[in-house]
């Protein structure tokens, strides 16, 4: 008699999380650092560097319940100046 499992083997977990949906992000007023990085087309580390540099002109982050959030409109205005991409 053969030992057969009634369930298929689980798929291995992905190392990278799925990319967010740009249309869904545009509906949000506040973006997290990874969401901001995705919309700016840069890495998360670059967003942290821009926030740390007072001469960059990057929007000031807000701290809400221990999370760092950025206002969508301020980030889009920063991008409109052509400062990042």
C-alpha positions in Angstrom: 0.0 0.0 0.0 1.3 3.4 -0.9 1.3 6.4 1.5 -0.5 9.1 -0.5 -1.2 12.5 1.0 -4.6 14.0 0.2 -3.2 17.5 0.2 -0.7 18.9 -2.3 2.6 20.3 -1.0 2.4 23.9 0.0 4.1 26.4 -2.3 7.2 28.0 -0.9 6.9 31.5 0.4 8.0 34.4 -1.8 11.1 36.3 -0.6 9.8 39.6 -1.8 6.3 40.9 -1.0 4.0 41.7 -3.9 4.2 45.2 -5.4 1.4 47.5 -4.3 -1.2 48.6 -6.8 -0.5 52.2 -7.9 -4.2 53.1 -8.4 -5.0 51.9 -4.8 -2.0 53.9 -3.5 -3.2 57.1 -5.2 -6.5 56.8 -3.2 -4.7 56.9 0.1 -3.8 60.2 1.7 -0.8 58.9 3.7 1.9 56.6 2.4 4.3 54.4 4.3 8.0 54.5 3.5 7.9 51.4 1.2 4.8 52.7 -0.6 6.5 56.1 -1.1 9.6 54.3 -2.4 7.5 52.3 -4.9 5.7 55.4 -6.2 9.0 57.4 -6.5 10.7 54.6 -8.3 13.6 54.4 -5.7 14.6 52.1 -2.9 13.4 52.3 0.6 16.8 53.3 1.8 16.8 56.3 -0.6 13.6 57.5 0.9 15.1 57.3 4.4 18.2 59.2 3.1 16.0 61.9 1.6 14.0 62.3 4.8 17.3 62.6 6.8 18.8 65.3 4.5 17.3 68.7 5.2 18.6 70.1 1.9 16.8 67.6 -0.2 13.5 69.3 0.0 11.7 66.0 0.7 8.5 66.3 2.6 8.6 66.0 6.4 7.4 62.7 7.6 4.6 62.2 10.2 4.7 59.8 13.0 1.4 58.1 13.7 1.3 55.3 16.3 4.9 54.4 15.8 4.6 54.4 12.0 6.4 56.8 9.6 4.0 58.2 7.1 4.3 60.8 4.3 1.5 62.9 2.8 0.7 61.8 -0.7 0.2 65.3 -2.1 3.5 66.5 -0.7 5.4 63.6 -2.2 3.7 64.1 -5.6 4.7 67.8 -5.4 8.3 66.8 -4.7 8.2 64.5 -7.7 6.7 67.2 -9.9 9.7 69.4 -9.2 11.8 66.6 -10.8 13.9 66.3 -7.7 14.0 62.5 -7.5 13.5 60.3 -10.6 
